Amino acid sequence: MAFLPKALLLLLLAVVCIQLSGVQAEIRVRCWCPETKKYVRKETIEEFSVFNKTSQCDSVEIILTLKPVNNSSEVTQRCLNPNSAQGKNLQTCWKSRNTNNTATFKISNCLLPQSA
């Protein structure tokens, strides 16, 4: 009879471990960008993030956070095509200027061509 409480305790411990193993920060199960834009006006971009390819997503993803419109508190984000000219420019800026490896990077820190 002493075996039953120990078995239940072991089972409870296993369940807790399994639950805790699922609590990991920012694990992407799939890509965040189901569709992308080729171009977004530079004046409307506040900051951006670049996510490299992973085992869960086989493409580079660029997520733009746009400036608020009309004093709105709503955050608007757009996905940019990483193969577009603007996407390539932002990736170059990210690699060369984001030396602290921050999660997001201000667009004002990038010296982009006028058309980007």
MOTA-V594178 format. One record per backbone hydrogen bond with DSSP energy under -1.0 kcal/mol. CO is the residue of the C=O (numbers start at 0). NH is the residue of the N-H. E is the energy in kcal/mol with one decimal. If there is no record, write none. Layout:
<<CO	NH	E> <CO	NH	E>>
//
This chain:
<<1	5	-1.1> <2	6	-2.4> <3	7	-2.4> <4	8	-2.4> <5	9	-2.3> <6	10	-2.4> <7	11	-2.6> <8	12	-2.4> <9	13	-2.2> <10	14	-2.3> <11	15	-2.4> <12	16	-2.4> <13	17	-2.3> <14	18	-2.3> <15	19	-2.7> <16	20	-2.1> <19	22	-1.5> <21	23	-1.3> <36	80	-3.5> <40	43	-1.8> <41	44	-1.4> <43	66	-2.9> <45	106	-1.7> <46	64	-3.1> <47	104	-2.2> <48	62	-2.2> <50	60	-2.8> <56	53	-3.2> <60	50	-3.2> <61	79	-2.7> <62	48	-2.0> <63	77	-2.0> <64	45	-2.8> <64	46	-1.6> <68	71	-1.2> <75	65	-3.1> <77	63	-3.6> <78	36	-2.8> <80	83	-1.4> <83	87	-2.6> <84	88	-2.2> <85	89	-2.4> <86	90	-2.0> <87	91	-2.2> <88	92	-2.3> <89	93	-2.7> <90	94	-2.4> <91	95	-2.1> <92	96	-3.2> <93	97	-1.4> <96	98	-1.9> <97	100	-1.2> <104	47	-2.2> <105	108	-1.5> <106	109	-1.9> <109	111	-1.1> <112	115	-1.9>>
//
